[in-house]
Amino acid sequence: MRKLKNEELNRHSVEEYKGVKKNDIILILDNVRSLNNVGSAFRTSDAFNVKKIYLCGITGQPPHRDINKTALGATETVEWEHVAHTLEAIEKLKAENWKVFAVEQAEHSLMLNSFEPTSIDKYAFIFGNEVFGVAQDVVTASDQCLEIPQFGTKHSLNISVTIGVVLWHYISKITS
């Protein structure tokens, strides 16, 4: 077995990638404090061909060196928009027939391993603040909450890990 070189990966150029049809996935970052987590959201969104990221409230915006450090150029390939209030993004997306899912531990949440997305629906996934999670008014405005089953002593995962887990689950379901 041999590790592949970057030039063997057959990746798109930035310009080619911008023209590729994106998956019907939108990320909404609800008051995310860490610029490194914002950068990671961009990099993971590039990997999974996410349509757009909404950066809401206090969530940092490109260009910023701490975002760029983890995004590794993905701020140039993933469309994004800043919205002052997360509820504004939710209202806009619902009006455009997106299904809005908060990723949060909540009453009546749907465990991620039971979530069966379809390739005909459009999904927006909301990820919350590192300390407080997704705000309650945002949870209330969502169509459903998704929860990642956890089995240890901690009560949460880092947002960058959570984004990767949710997007991998989505992609694996719609491509199988």
N, C-alpha and C positions, 0 to 999 in steps of 0.2 A: 504494500500500500504506500502511495506517495501523496503527500500534501500538494494540492493544486496551487499554481502560481496565479496571481491576480489576473493576468492577461488570459488565463485559461478559463476563467469563470464566465466569459461571454456576457458581461454586464453592459447595460445601455450607457450611452453617454448622457450627460445632464439634459441635453437638448432632445435626444431620442426618448428619454424617460418622460419628459414633459408631455410628449405626444402619445404616450401609451394610455389605453383605456384603463381607468382606475377601478378598483373594487368599490362597491357601494357601501363604504364604511367611512364614518366621520368620527373623529375623537373630539371630545369636549373636555378641556382641562379646567376644573372648577377651583380657582384660587390656589393653584399649585405654587408653593414658595420657592422650591429649589430650582435654580436655573439649570443645574445638571440634569434634573429629572425632565425638564422641558426639552433639553437637547436630546435626551434619550428617547422621549416620545417622538421627536422628529425622525431620529435614526430608525427606530422600530417601524414607524409609519412608512418610511421609504422602503424598508425590507418587505412589508406586507402590502404595498401598493395602495395605501389609504388615500382616499379622495381629498380630504381636507382636515385640518385641525383648527378648532376654535379655542383661542386662548382667552379665558374669561377672568374678569376681576383683576386681582393682583398678579396673575400669572405673567411671568416675564415674556418679553417679545424679542425676536431677532431684530437687528444684529446685536449680539452681546457675546463677549469672549467666553463666558462660562457656558452659554448655550452652544456656541460653536465648538467648544472643546469636546463635548459628547455627541453632538449632532454629526460631526465630520462631513459637513457639506449638505446634509439633508434639508437644511433650511432653504436651500436653493431648488430642491426638487419637490418638496411637499407644500401644497398650497395651504395658506393659513390666514386667519383673520382674528383680530382682537375685538372682543365684545365686552362692554363694561359690566354687564350682568348676565350670568349664566342663563337665567330664565328667558332672556331675549333670544338667545341662540336656540333654546328648546322650542319656543313659540314659532320661530321661523322654520325650523326643521319639521315640526309637526304639520305646519301649514303646507309643506312640500311632501307630505306623506312618508316621512322617515319614522321608523320605530326607534324610540328613545329609551335606552337602558342605562340606569345608574348602576355602577359596579360598587356595591355596598352591602354590608351585613344589615339586613332589615327583616322585619316581620314579613312573612309570605314571599321571601325572595326565592328566585329560581336558582338552584345549584347549577353552576356552569356546566357540569358534566351531563345535565339533563336538558340543556339549551340546544335546540335543533334549528339553527338558522336555515333559511332557504335562499337560493340564489336569485329569487325574484323580488325579495324585499330589500329595502335600504335600511341600514342600521347605524345609529349614532350611539356611541358608548361614552359615558361620563365617568371621569376619574377625578377623585377629590384631593383635597388638601392633605398633606403628609401627617398632620396631627389630628385634624377634625373630620377627615373624610369628606364625602359629598354632603353639602349642606342639606338640612331637612326640607327646606322649601323646594330644592332641586329634586330631591328624592320624591316628594309629593307630586311634582309636575311630570315625573317620568312615567313611561308606560309600564315599566317593570324594573325590578332590581335583580341583577345577577350577582351571585355570591360564589367565590372560589372556595371549595371545601378545604379546610385546614385541620391539621391533626396534632399540632404541637402546642406549646404554651403561649405563644405570641398571638395577638389578636388581629394582626394585619400583615400584609406584604408591602414592600416598597412599591410605589406607584409604577416605577419602570418595569419591575418584574410583573406586576399585575397587568400592565398593558400588553406585554409579550405573551403572557398566558392566555388572555382573552382573545387577542388577535390570532394566535396559533390555533386555538380551538375553533374560531370562526372559519379560518381558511381551510383547516383540515375537514370540517364538515361540508363546506360548499364545494370542495374539490373531490370529495370521495364518491 
